[in-house]
């Protein structure tokens, strides 16, 4: 998987359906927000190692957003959910 992101949030371009994805965040971040579409916003607390594991829905072809920060310091990445191999 190719990485994406930069200052504040880093993660892969794709994630396997029904699996997990690891997100790395900057030193000042305390929460990661995951937006799976209407009604699908969830918050994940950031542990001291600044790596958050996020569960991926079982819906290949969908895209979800991972966001850190607020206002002018807000950073987001988009991750595409891909079908897992048989």
PyMOL Python script that loads the backbone (N, CA, C, O; Angstrom):
from pymol import cmd

cmd.read_pdbstr("""\
ATOM      1  N   UNK A   1       0.833  -1.179   0.000  1.00  0.00           N
ATOM      2  CA  UNK A   1       0.000   0.000   0.000  1.00  0.00           C
ATOM      3  C   UNK A   1       0.878   1.242   0.000  1.00  0.00           C
ATOM      4  O   UNK A   1       1.848   1.329   0.753  1.00  0.00           O
ATOM      5  N   UNK A   2       0.535   2.187  -0.837  1.00  0.00           N
ATOM      6  CA  UNK A   2       1.289   3.431  -0.908  1.00  0.00           C
ATOM      7  C   UNK A   2       0.870   4.369   0.208  1.00  0.00           C
ATOM      8  O   UNK A   2      -0.316   4.450   0.530  1.00  0.00           O
ATOM      9  N   UNK A   3       1.819   5.079   0.806  1.00  0.00           N
ATOM     10  CA  UNK A   3       1.458   6.027   1.870  1.00  0.00           C
ATOM     11  C   UNK A   3       0.950   7.341   1.294  1.00  0.00           C
ATOM     12  O   UNK A   3       1.227   7.672   0.141  1.00  0.00           O
ATOM     13  N   UNK A   4       0.219   8.073   2.090  1.00  0.00           N
ATOM     14  CA  UNK A   4      -0.232   9.407   1.735  1.00  0.00           C
ATOM     15  C   UNK A   4      -0.244  10.256   2.982  1.00  0.00           C
ATOM     16  O   UNK A   4      -0.124   9.745   4.096  1.00  0.00           O
ATOM     17  N   UNK A   5      -0.387  11.546   2.794  1.00  0.00           N
ATOM     18  CA  UNK A   5      -0.447  12.458   3.924  1.00  0.00           C
ATOM     19  C   UNK A   5       0.896  13.109   4.148  1.00  0.00           C
ATOM     20  O   UNK A   5       1.810  12.982   3.334  1.00  0.00           O
ATOM     21  N   UNK A   6       1.001  13.788   5.228  1.00  0.00           N
ATOM     22  CA  UNK A   6       2.228  14.489   5.548  1.00  0.00           C
ATOM     23  C   UNK A   6       2.150  14.982   6.972  1.00  0.00           C
ATOM     24  O   UNK A   6       1.887  14.213   7.897  1.00  0.00           O
ATOM     25  N   UNK A   7       2.379  16.261   7.143  1.00  0.00           N
ATOM     26  CA  UNK A   7       2.362  16.859   8.470  1.00  0.00           C
ATOM     27  C   UNK A   7       0.994  16.695   9.121  1.00  0.00           C
ATOM     28  O   UNK A   7      -0.009  17.167   8.584  1.00  0.00           O
ATOM     29  N   UNK A   8       0.944  16.035  10.264  1.00  0.00           N
ATOM     30  CA  UNK A   8      -0.310  15.892  11.011  1.00  0.00           C
ATOM     31  C   UNK A   8      -0.957  14.532  10.919  1.00  0.00           C
ATOM     32  O   UNK A   8      -1.416  14.003  11.931  1.00  0.00           O
ATOM     33  N   UNK A   9      -1.008  13.939   9.716  1.00  0.00           N
ATOM     34  CA  UNK A   9      -1.673  12.643   9.555  1.00  0.00           C
ATOM     35  C   UNK A   9      -1.072  11.901   8.353  1.00  0.00           C
ATOM     36  O   UNK A   9      -0.879  12.476   7.282  1.00  0.00           O
ATOM     37  N   UNK A  10      -0.781  10.610   8.561  1.00  0.00           N
ATOM     38  CA  UNK A  10      -0.244   9.763   7.496  1.00  0.00           C
ATOM     39  C   UNK A  10      -0.963   8.433   7.512  1.00  0.00           C
ATOM     40  O   UNK A  10      -1.261   7.891   8.577  1.00  0.00           O
ATOM     41  N   UNK A  11      -1.246   7.899   6.319  1.00  0.00           N
ATOM     42  CA  UNK A  11      -1.904   6.608   6.213  1.00  0.00           C
ATOM     43  C   UNK A  11      -1.832   6.091   4.800  1.00  0.00           C
ATOM     44  O   UNK A  11      -1.286   6.765   3.925  1.00  0.00           O
ATOM     45  N   UNK A  12      -2.372   4.903   4.550  1.00  0.00           N
ATOM     46  CA  UNK A  12      -2.330   4.305   3.217  1.00  0.00           C
ATOM     47  C   UNK A  12      -3.371   4.896   2.275  1.00  0.00           C
ATOM     48  O   UNK A  12      -4.319   5.543   2.720  1.00  0.00           O
ATOM     49  N   UNK A  13      -3.196   4.675   0.975  1.00  0.00           N
ATOM     50  CA  UNK A  13      -4.180   5.094  -0.025  1.00  0.00           C
ATOM     51  C   UNK A  13      -5.390   4.171  -0.038  1.00  0.00           C
ATOM     52  O   UNK A  13      -6.511   4.599  -0.312  1.00  0.00           O
ATOM     53  N   UNK A  14      -5.146   2.885   0.266  1.00  0.00           N
ATOM     54  CA  UNK A  14      -6.214   1.889   0.252  1.00  0.00           C
ATOM     55  C   UNK A  14      -6.196   1.075   1.540  1.00  0.00           C
ATOM     56  O   UNK A  14      -5.191   1.022   2.249  1.00  0.00           O
ATOM     57  N   UNK A  15      -7.335   0.441   1.824  1.00  0.00           N
ATOM     58  CA  UNK A  15      -7.445  -0.426   2.999  1.00  0.00           C
ATOM     59  C   UNK A  15      -8.308  -1.628   2.632  1.00  0.00           C
ATOM     60  O   UNK A  15      -9.261  -1.479   1.866  1.00  0.00           O
ATOM     61  N   UNK A  16      -8.002  -2.820   3.156  1.00  0.00           N
ATOM     62  CA  UNK A  16      -8.789  -4.009   2.830  1.00  0.00           C
ATOM     63  C   UNK A  16     -10.149  -4.001   3.529  1.00  0.00           C
ATOM     64  O   UNK A  16     -10.248  -3.680   4.714  1.00  0.00           O
ATOM     65  N   UNK A  17     -11.191  -4.358   2.781  1.00  0.00           N
ATOM     66  CA  UNK A  17     -12.541  -4.417   3.351  1.00  0.00           C
ATOM     67  C   UNK A  17     -12.572  -5.369   4.533  1.00  0.00           C
ATOM     68  O   UNK A  17     -12.101  -6.502   4.429  1.00  0.00           O
ATOM     69  N   UNK A  18     -13.122  -4.921   5.659  1.00  0.00           N
ATOM     70  CA  UNK A  18     -13.240  -5.736   6.851  1.00  0.00           C
ATOM     71  C   UNK A  18     -11.960  -5.861   7.662  1.00  0.00           C
ATOM     72  O   UNK A  18     -11.938  -6.568   8.669  1.00  0.00           O
ATOM     73  N   UNK A  19     -10.900  -5.191   7.246  1.00  0.00           N
ATOM     74  CA  UNK A  19      -9.630  -5.261   7.966  1.00  0.00           C
ATOM     75  C   UNK A  19      -9.427  -4.061   8.868  1.00  0.00           C
ATOM     76  O   UNK A  19     -10.384  -3.493   9.395  1.00  0.00           O
ATOM     77  N   UNK A  20      -8.182  -3.685   9.038  1.00  0.00           N
ATOM     78  CA  UNK A  20      -7.838  -2.503   9.811  1.00  0.00           C
ATOM     79  C   UNK A  20      -6.804  -1.693   9.048  1.00  0.00           C
ATOM     80  O   UNK A  20      -6.161  -2.194   8.125  1.00  0.00           O
ATOM     81  N   UNK A  21      -6.655  -0.444   9.441  1.00  0.00           N
ATOM     82  CA  UNK A  21      -5.667   0.439   8.838  1.00  0.00           C
ATOM     83  C   UNK A  21      -4.967   1.192   9.955  1.00  0.00           C
ATOM     84  O   UNK A  21      -5.606   1.624  10.914  1.00  0.00           O
ATOM     85  N   UNK A  22      -3.652   1.351   9.833  1.00  0.00           N
ATOM     86  CA  UNK A  22      -2.868   2.081  10.823  1.00  0.00           C
ATOM     87  C   UNK A  22      -2.629   3.502  10.357  1.00  0.00           C
ATOM     88  O   UNK A  22      -2.177   3.730   9.235  1.00  0.00           O
ATOM     89  N   UNK A  23      -2.932   4.455  11.218  1.00  0.00           N
ATOM     90  CA  UNK A  23      -2.774   5.877  10.939  1.00  0.00           C
ATOM     91  C   UNK A  23      -1.744   6.443  11.911  1.00  0.00           C
ATOM     92  O   UNK A  23      -1.810   6.184  13.112  1.00  0.00           O
ATOM     93  N   UNK A  24      -0.797   7.212  11.390  1.00  0.00           N
ATOM     94  CA  UNK A  24       0.187   7.897  12.232  1.00  0.00           C
ATOM     95  C   UNK A  24      -0.192   9.372  12.285  1.00  0.00           C
ATOM     96  O   UNK A  24      -0.537   9.966  11.263  1.00  0.00           O
ATOM     97  N   UNK A  25      -0.128   9.963  13.475  1.00  0.00           N
ATOM     98  CA  UNK A  25      -0.487  11.366  13.627  1.00  0.00           C
ATOM     99  C   UNK A  25       0.665  12.151  14.243  1.00  0.00           C
ATOM    100  O   UNK A  25       1.608  11.579  14.790  1.00  0.00           O
ATOM    101  N   UNK A  26       0.566  13.474  14.140  1.00  0.00           N
ATOM    102  CA  UNK A  26       1.589  14.355  14.670  1.00  0.00           C
ATOM    103  C   UNK A  26       1.615  14.375  16.188  1.00  0.00           C
ATOM    104  O   UNK A  26       0.711  13.844  16.834  1.00  0.00           O
ATOM    105  N   UNK A  27       2.644  14.983  16.761  1.00  0.00           N
ATOM    106  CA  UNK A  27       2.848  14.959  18.208  1.00  0.00           C
ATOM    107  C   UNK A  27       1.794  15.701  19.027  1.00  0.00           C
ATOM    108  O   UNK A  27       1.638  15.418  20.215  1.00  0.00           O
ATOM    109  N   UNK A  28       1.079  16.626  18.432  1.00  0.00           N
ATOM    110  CA  UNK A  28       0.106  17.424  19.189  1.00  0.00           C
ATOM    111  C   UNK A  28      -1.328  16.940  19.050  1.00  0.00           C
ATOM    112  O   UNK A  28      -2.240  17.560  19.596  1.00  0.00           O
ATOM    113  N   UNK A  29      -1.546  15.846  18.330  1.00  0.00           N
ATOM    114  CA  UNK A  29      -2.904  15.360  18.096  1.00  0.00           C
ATOM    115  C   UNK A  29      -3.350  14.429  19.214  1.00  0.00           C
ATOM    116  O   UNK A  29      -2.578  13.589  19.676  1.00  0.00           O
ATOM    117  N   UNK A  30      -4.609  14.584  19.651  1.00  0.00           N
ATOM    118  CA  UNK A  30      -5.157  13.735  20.706  1.00  0.00           C
ATOM    119  C   UNK A  30      -6.316  12.865  20.216  1.00  0.00           C
ATOM    120  O   UNK A  30      -6.685  11.892  20.875  1.00  0.00           O
ATOM    121  N   UNK A  31      -6.895  13.218  19.049  1.00  0.00           N
ATOM    122  CA  UNK A  31      -8.022  12.472  18.490  1.00  0.00           C
ATOM    123  C   UNK A  31      -7.913  12.387  16.976  1.00  0.00           C
ATOM    124  O   UNK A  31      -7.363  13.269  16.317  1.00  0.00           O
ATOM    125  N   UNK A  32      -8.454  11.300  16.448  1.00  0.00           N
ATOM    126  CA  UNK A  32      -8.588  11.105  15.009  1.00  0.00           C
ATOM    127  C   UNK A  32     -10.077  10.932  14.746  1.00  0.00           C
ATOM    128  O   UNK A  32     -10.750  10.171  15.441  1.00  0.00           O
ATOM    129  N   UNK A  33     -10.589  11.634  13.748  1.00  0.00           N
ATOM    130  CA  UNK A  33     -11.993  11.509  13.374  1.00  0.00           C
ATOM    131  C   UNK A  33     -12.095  10.737  12.073  1.00  0.00           C
ATOM    132  O   UNK A  33     -11.379  11.034  11.117  1.00  0.00           O
ATOM    133  N   UNK A  34     -12.982   9.745  12.026  1.00  0.00           N
ATOM    134  CA  UNK A  34     -13.196   8.936  10.833  1.00  0.00           C
ATOM    135  C   UNK A  34     -14.616   9.196  10.353  1.00  0.00           C
ATOM    136  O   UNK A  34     -15.575   9.051  11.111  1.00  0.00           O
ATOM    137  N   UNK A  35     -14.742   9.586   9.079  1.00  0.00           N
ATOM    138  CA  UNK A  35     -16.042   9.889   8.497  1.00  0.00           C
ATOM    139  C   UNK A  35     -16.359   8.854   7.429  1.00  0.00           C
ATOM    140  O   UNK A  35     -15.711   8.815   6.383  1.00  0.00           O
ATOM    141  N   UNK A  36     -17.359   8.014   7.694  1.00  0.00           N
ATOM    142  CA  UNK A  36     -17.774   6.967   6.766  1.00  0.00           C
ATOM    143  C   UNK A  36     -19.025   7.361   5.991  1.00  0.00           C
ATOM    144  O   UNK A  36     -19.699   6.493   5.436  1.00  0.00           O
ATOM    145  N   UNK A  37     -19.344   8.628   5.942  1.00  0.00           N
ATOM    146  CA  UNK A  37     -20.543   9.083   5.239  1.00  0.00           C
ATOM    147  C   UNK A  37     -21.616   9.494   6.226  1.00  0.00           C
ATOM    148  O   UNK A  37     -21.333   9.666   7.412  1.00  0.00           O
ATOM    149  N   UNK A  38     -22.852   9.654   5.753  1.00  0.00           N
ATOM    150  CA  UNK A  38     -23.939  10.106   6.619  1.00  0.00           C
ATOM    151  C   UNK A  38     -24.109   9.230   7.859  1.00  0.00           C
ATOM    152  O   UNK A  38     -24.318   8.021   7.754  1.00  0.00           O
ATOM    153  N   UNK A  39     -24.020   9.846   9.017  1.00  0.00           N
ATOM    154  CA  UNK A  39     -24.210   9.139  10.279  1.00  0.00           C
ATOM    155  C   UNK A  39     -23.043   8.253  10.679  1.00  0.00           C
ATOM    156  O   UNK A  39     -23.166   7.470  11.621  1.00  0.00           O
ATOM    157  N   UNK A  40     -21.924   8.353   9.994  1.00  0.00           N
ATOM    158  CA  UNK A  40     -20.816   7.454  10.265  1.00  0.00           C
ATOM    159  C   UNK A  40     -19.578   8.143  10.798  1.00  0.00           C
ATOM    160  O   UNK A  40     -18.465   7.722  10.485  1.00  0.00           O
ATOM    161  N   UNK A  41     -19.736   9.191  11.595  1.00  0.00           N
ATOM    162  CA  UNK A  41     -18.589   9.907  12.156  1.00  0.00           C
ATOM    163  C   UNK A  41     -18.212   9.292  13.500  1.00  0.00           C
ATOM    164  O   UNK A  41     -19.052   9.142  14.386  1.00  0.00           O
ATOM    165  N   UNK A  42     -16.927   8.937  13.636  1.00  0.00           N
ATOM    166  CA  UNK A  42     -16.482   8.363  14.910  1.00  0.00           C
ATOM    167  C   UNK A  42     -15.143   8.961  15.314  1.00  0.00           C
ATOM    168  O   UNK A  42     -14.334   9.344  14.470  1.00  0.00           O
ATOM    169  N   UNK A  43     -14.928   9.032  16.626  1.00  0.00           N
ATOM    170  CA  UNK A  43     -13.696   9.583  17.175  1.00  0.00           C
ATOM    171  C   UNK A  43     -12.858   8.449  17.757  1.00  0.00           C
ATOM    172  O   UNK A  43     -13.383   7.548  18.411  1.00  0.00           O
ATOM    173  N   UNK A  44     -11.554   8.505  17.511  1.00  0.00           N
ATOM    174  CA  UNK A  44     -10.622   7.523  18.062  1.00  0.00           C
ATOM    175  C   UNK A  44      -9.536   8.286  18.805  1.00  0.00           C
ATOM    176  O   UNK A  44      -8.881   9.160  18.238  1.00  0.00           O
ATOM    177  N   UNK A  45      -9.350   7.951  20.076  1.00  0.00           N
ATOM    178  CA  UNK A  45      -8.313   8.598  20.888  1.00  0.00           C
ATOM    179  C   UNK A  45      -6.933   8.129  20.428  1.00  0.00           C
ATOM    180  O   UNK A  45      -6.752   6.972  20.049  1.00  0.00           O
ATOM    181  N   UNK A  46      -5.966   9.042  20.469  1.00  0.00           N
ATOM    182  CA  UNK A  46      -4.604   8.755  20.030  1.00  0.00           C
ATOM    183  C   UNK A  46      -3.778   8.288  21.230  1.00  0.00           C
ATOM    184  O   UNK A  46      -3.688   9.001  22.230  1.00  0.00           O
ATOM    185  N   UNK A  47      -3.169   7.086  21.140  1.00  0.00           N
ATOM    186  CA  UNK A  47      -2.317   6.604  22.228  1.00  0.00           C
ATOM    187  C   UNK A  47      -0.965   7.323  22.226  1.00  0.00           C
ATOM    188  O   UNK A  47      -0.656   8.043  21.276  1.00  0.00           O
ATOM    189  N   UNK A  48      -0.163   7.142  23.265  1.00  0.00           N
ATOM    190  CA  UNK A  48       1.129   7.831  23.362  1.00  0.00           C
ATOM    191  C   UNK A  48       2.082   7.575  22.189  1.00  0.00           C
ATOM    192  O   UNK A  48       2.909   8.432  21.878  1.00  0.00           O
ATOM    193  N   UNK A  49       1.981   6.411  21.535  1.00  0.00           N
ATOM    194  CA  UNK A  49       2.889   6.129  20.415  1.00  0.00           C
ATOM    195  C   UNK A  49       2.468   6.829  19.117  1.00  0.00           C
ATOM    196  O   UNK A  49       3.166   6.736  18.107  1.00  0.00           O
ATOM    197  N   UNK A  50       1.320   7.533  19.146  1.00  0.00           N
ATOM    198  CA  UNK A  50       0.812   8.332  18.024  1.00  0.00           C
ATOM    199  C   UNK A  50       0.449   7.496  16.800  1.00  0.00           C
ATOM    200  O   UNK A  50       0.476   7.996  15.676  1.00  0.00           O
ATOM    201  N   UNK A  51       0.105   6.210  17.016  1.00  0.00           N
ATOM    202  CA  UNK A  51      -0.356   5.326  15.950  1.00  0.00           C
ATOM    203  C   UNK A  51      -1.723   4.791  16.328  1.00  0.00           C
ATOM    204  O   UNK A  51      -1.886   4.183  17.386  1.00  0.00           O
ATOM    205  N   UNK A  52      -2.706   5.013  15.468  1.00  0.00           N
ATOM    206  CA  UNK A  52      -4.085   4.618  15.732  1.00  0.00           C
ATOM    207  C   UNK A  52      -4.476   3.526  14.743  1.00  0.00           C
ATOM    208  O   UNK A  52      -4.246   3.672  13.543  1.00  0.00           O
ATOM    209  N   UNK A  53      -5.062   2.437  15.228  1.00  0.00           N
ATOM    210  CA  UNK A  53      -5.575   1.382  14.360  1.00  0.00           C
ATOM    211  C   UNK A  53      -7.077   1.564  14.236  1.00  0.00           C
ATOM    212  O   UNK A  53      -7.800   1.599  15.232  1.00  0.00           O
ATOM    213  N   UNK A  54      -7.537   1.682  12.979  1.00  0.00           N
ATOM    214  CA  UNK A  54      -8.943   1.963  12.707  1.00  0.00           C
ATOM    215  C   UNK A  54      -9.559   0.776  11.966  1.00  0.00           C
ATOM    216  O   UNK A  54      -8.984   0.306  10.984  1.00  0.00           O
ATOM    217  N   UNK A  55     -10.720   0.280  12.416  1.00  0.00           N
ATOM    218  CA  UNK A  55     -11.399  -0.796  11.686  1.00  0.00           C
ATOM    219  C   UNK A  55     -11.962  -0.260  10.365  1.00  0.00           C
ATOM    220  O   UNK A  55     -12.443   0.871  10.286  1.00  0.00           O
ATOM    221  N   UNK A  56     -11.888  -1.100   9.338  1.00  0.00           N
ATOM    222  CA  UNK A  56     -12.366  -0.726   8.002  1.00  0.00           C
ATOM    223  C   UNK A  56     -13.683  -1.456   7.732  1.00  0.00           C
ATOM    224  O   UNK A  56     -13.776  -2.662   7.962  1.00  0.00           O
ATOM    225  N   UNK A  57     -14.702  -0.742   7.249  1.00  0.00           N
ATOM    226  CA  UNK A  57     -15.972  -1.396   6.927  1.00  0.00           C
ATOM    227  C   UNK A  57     -15.807  -2.434   5.808  1.00  0.00           C
ATOM    228  O   UNK A  57     -14.816  -2.419   5.077  1.00  0.00           O
ATOM    229  N   UNK A  58     -16.776  -3.321   5.688  1.00  0.00           N
ATOM    230  CA  UNK A  58     -16.756  -4.367   4.659  1.00  0.00           C
ATOM    231  C   UNK A  58     -17.486  -3.929   3.401  1.00  0.00           C
ATOM    232  O   UNK A  58     -18.327  -4.665   2.882  1.00  0.00           O
ATOM    233  N   UNK A  59     -17.175  -2.744   2.909  1.00  0.00           N
ATOM    234  CA  UNK A  59     -17.861  -2.202   1.723  1.00  0.00           C
ATOM    235  C   UNK A  59     -16.842  -1.768   0.676  1.00  0.00           C
ATOM    236  O   UNK A  59     -16.501  -0.588   0.603  1.00  0.00           O
ATOM    237  N   UNK A  60     -16.346  -2.711  -0.142  1.00  0.00           N
ATOM    238  CA  UNK A  60     -15.372  -2.350  -1.172  1.00  0.00           C
ATOM    239  C   UNK A  60     -15.923  -1.281  -2.113  1.00  0.00           C
ATOM    240  O   UNK A  60     -17.114  -1.268  -2.427  1.00  0.00           O
ATOM    241  N   UNK A  61     -15.047  -0.395  -2.552  1.00  0.00           N
ATOM    242  CA  UNK A  61     -15.441   0.684  -3.453  1.00  0.00           C
ATOM    243  C   UNK A  61     -15.784   1.976  -2.750  1.00  0.00           C
ATOM    244  O   UNK A  61     -15.817   3.031  -3.384  1.00  0.00           O
ATOM    245  N   UNK A  62     -16.040   1.922  -1.458  1.00  0.00           N
ATOM    246  CA  UNK A  62     -16.341   3.127  -0.681  1.00  0.00           C
ATOM    247  C   UNK A  62     -15.047   3.856  -0.329  1.00  0.00           C
ATOM    248  O   UNK A  62     -13.961   3.279  -0.385  1.00  0.00           O
ATOM    249  N   UNK A  63     -15.177   5.114   0.028  1.00  0.00           N
ATOM    250  CA  UNK A  63     -14.047   5.928   0.462  1.00  0.00           C
ATOM    251  C   UNK A  63     -14.389   6.514   1.824  1.00  0.00           C
ATOM    252  O   UNK A  63     -15.519   6.947   2.050  1.00  0.00           O
ATOM    253  N   UNK A  64     -13.412   6.529   2.736  1.00  0.00           N
ATOM    254  CA  UNK A  64     -13.651   7.180   4.017  1.00  0.00           C
ATOM    255  C   UNK A  64     -12.550   8.188   4.291  1.00  0.00           C
ATOM    256  O   UNK A  64     -11.431   8.060   3.794  1.00  0.00           O
ATOM    257  N   UNK A  65     -12.885   9.198   5.094  1.00  0.00           N
ATOM    258  CA  UNK A  65     -11.952  10.269   5.421  1.00  0.00           C
ATOM    259  C   UNK A  65     -11.449  10.109   6.844  1.00  0.00           C
ATOM    260  O   UNK A  65     -12.200   9.753   7.752  1.00  0.00           O
ATOM    261  N   UNK A  66     -10.157  10.380   7.021  1.00  0.00           N
ATOM    262  CA  UNK A  66      -9.535  10.400   8.344  1.00  0.00           C
ATOM    263  C   UNK A  66      -9.026  11.821   8.554  1.00  0.00           C
ATOM    264  O   UNK A  66      -8.258  12.336   7.742  1.00  0.00           O
ATOM    265  N   UNK A  67      -9.459  12.458   9.650  1.00  0.00           N
ATOM    266  CA  UNK A  67      -9.158  13.867   9.890  1.00  0.00           C
ATOM    267  C   UNK A  67      -8.580  14.068  11.283  1.00  0.00           C
ATOM    268  O   UNK A  67      -8.990  13.415  12.243  1.00  0.00           O
ATOM    269  N   UNK A  68      -7.614  14.990  11.375  1.00  0.00           N
ATOM    270  CA  UNK A  68      -7.074  15.430  12.664  1.00  0.00           C
ATOM    271  C   UNK A  68      -7.091  16.948  12.675  1.00  0.00           C
ATOM    272  O   UNK A  68      -7.095  17.586  11.622  1.00  0.00           O
ATOM    273  N   UNK A  69      -7.100  17.520  13.867  1.00  0.00           N
ATOM    274  CA  UNK A  69      -7.042  18.967  14.016  1.00  0.00           C
ATOM    275  C   UNK A  69      -8.377  19.650  13.778  1.00  0.00           C
ATOM    276  O   UNK A  69      -9.376  19.016  13.439  1.00  0.00           O
ATOM    277  N   UNK A  70      -8.361  20.974  13.968  1.00  0.00           N
ATOM    278  CA  UNK A  70      -9.559  21.801  13.784  1.00  0.00           C
ATOM    279  C   UNK A  70      -9.162  23.107  13.128  1.00  0.00           C
ATOM    280  O   UNK A  70      -8.009  23.530  13.210  1.00  0.00           O
ATOM    281  N   UNK A  71     -10.109  23.734  12.485  1.00  0.00           N
ATOM    282  CA  UNK A  71      -9.865  25.049  11.896  1.00  0.00           C
ATOM    283  C   UNK A  71      -8.732  25.054  10.889  1.00  0.00           C
ATOM    284  O   UNK A  71      -8.691  24.217   9.988  1.00  0.00           O
ATOM    285  N   UNK A  72      -7.815  25.995  11.041  1.00  0.00           N
ATOM    286  CA  UNK A  72      -6.708  26.136  10.097  1.00  0.00           C
ATOM    287  C   UNK A  72      -5.687  25.014  10.194  1.00  0.00           C
ATOM    288  O   UNK A  72      -4.877  24.844   9.283  1.00  0.00           O
ATOM    289  N   UNK A  73      -5.706  24.245  11.277  1.00  0.00           N
ATOM    290  CA  UNK A  73      -4.749  23.144  11.426  1.00  0.00           C
ATOM    291  C   UNK A  73      -5.353  21.787  11.043  1.00  0.00           C
ATOM    292  O   UNK A  73      -4.732  20.748  11.266  1.00  0.00           O
ATOM    293  N   UNK A  74      -6.545  21.795  10.475  1.00  0.00           N
ATOM    294  CA  UNK A  74      -7.229  20.561  10.093  1.00  0.00           C
ATOM    295  C   UNK A  74      -6.506  19.903   8.915  1.00  0.00           C
ATOM    296  O   UNK A  74      -6.159  20.564   7.936  1.00  0.00           O
ATOM    297  N   UNK A  75      -6.285  18.578   9.027  1.00  0.00           N
ATOM    298  CA  UNK A  75      -5.651  17.797   7.970  1.00  0.00           C
ATOM    299  C   UNK A  75      -6.492  16.541   7.747  1.00  0.00           C
ATOM    300  O   UNK A  75      -6.947  15.914   8.704  1.00  0.00           O
ATOM    301  N   UNK A  76      -6.697  16.176   6.473  1.00  0.00           N
ATOM    302  CA  UNK A  76      -7.491  14.995   6.147  1.00  0.00           C
ATOM    303  C   UNK A  76      -6.813  14.169   5.065  1.00  0.00           C
ATOM    304  O   UNK A  76      -6.092  14.691   4.215  1.00  0.00           O
ATOM    305  N   UNK A  77      -7.064  12.866   5.118  1.00  0.00           N
ATOM    306  CA  UNK A  77      -6.680  11.976   4.032  1.00  0.00           C
ATOM    307  C   UNK A  77      -7.904  11.140   3.670  1.00  0.00           C
ATOM    308  O   UNK A  77      -8.771  10.900   4.510  1.00  0.00           O
ATOM    309  N   UNK A  78      -7.969  10.702   2.420  1.00  0.00           N
ATOM    310  CA  UNK A  78      -9.050   9.845   1.947  1.00  0.00           C
ATOM    311  C   UNK A  78      -8.486   8.466   1.675  1.00  0.00           C
ATOM    312  O   UNK A  78      -7.437   8.334   1.045  1.00  0.00           O
ATOM    313  N   UNK A  79      -9.183   7.428   2.150  1.00  0.00           N
ATOM    314  CA  UNK A  79      -8.730   6.053   1.980  1.00  0.00           C
ATOM    315  C   UNK A  79      -9.838   5.260   1.262  1.00  0.00           C
ATOM    316  O   UNK A  79     -10.998   5.274   1.676  1.00  0.00           O
ATOM    317  N   UNK A  80      -9.455   4.575   0.186  1.00  0.00           N
ATOM    318  CA  UNK A  80     -10.378   3.759  -0.579  1.00  0.00           C
ATOM    319  C   UNK A  80     -10.399   2.340  -0.033  1.00  0.00           C
ATOM    320  O   UNK A  80      -9.347   1.751   0.218  1.00  0.00           O
ATOM    321  N   UNK A  81     -11.594   1.792   0.151  1.00  0.00           N
ATOM    322  CA  UNK A  81     -11.742   0.429   0.646  1.00  0.00           C
ATOM    323  C   UNK A  81     -11.712  -0.514  -0.565  1.00  0.00           C
ATOM    324  O   UNK A  81     -12.489  -0.354  -1.507  1.00  0.00           O
ATOM    325  N   UNK A  82     -10.815  -1.484  -0.526  1.00  0.00           N
ATOM    326  CA  UNK A  82     -10.685  -2.440  -1.633  1.00  0.00           C
ATOM    327  C   UNK A  82     -11.080  -3.823  -1.170  1.00  0.00           C
ATOM    328  O   UNK A  82     -10.977  -4.148   0.013  1.00  0.00           O
ATOM    329  N   UNK A  83     -11.543  -4.653  -2.130  1.00  0.00           N
ATOM    330  CA  UNK A  83     -11.913  -6.022  -1.802  1.00  0.00           C
ATOM    331  C   UNK A  83     -10.684  -6.800  -1.408  1.00  0.00           C
ATOM    332  O   UNK A  83      -9.631  -6.673  -2.034  1.00  0.00           O
ATOM    333  N   UNK A  84     -10.813  -7.603  -0.378  1.00  0.00           N
ATOM    334  CA  UNK A  84      -9.696  -8.448   0.039  1.00  0.00           C
ATOM    335  C   UNK A  84      -9.628  -9.655  -0.884  1.00  0.00           C
ATOM    336  O   UNK A  84     -10.644 -10.119  -1.400  1.00  0.00           O
ATOM    337  N   UNK A  85      -8.422 -10.151  -1.082  1.00  0.00           N
ATOM    338  CA  UNK A  85      -8.254 -11.293  -1.993  1.00  0.00           C
ATOM    339  C   UNK A  85      -8.789 -12.574  -1.348  1.00  0.00           C
ATOM    340  O   UNK A  85      -8.741 -12.725  -0.127  1.00  0.00           O
ATOM    341  N   UNK A  86      -9.293 -13.486  -2.165  1.00  0.00           N
ATOM    342  CA  UNK A  86      -9.884 -14.715  -1.633  1.00  0.00           C
ATOM    343  C   UNK A  86      -8.876 -15.631  -0.983  1.00  0.00           C
ATOM    344  O   UNK A  86      -9.239 -16.700  -0.493  1.00  0.00           O
TER     345      UNK A  86
END
""", "prot")
cmd.dss("prot")
cmd.show_as("cartoon", "prot")
cmd.util.cbc("prot")
cmd.orient("prot")
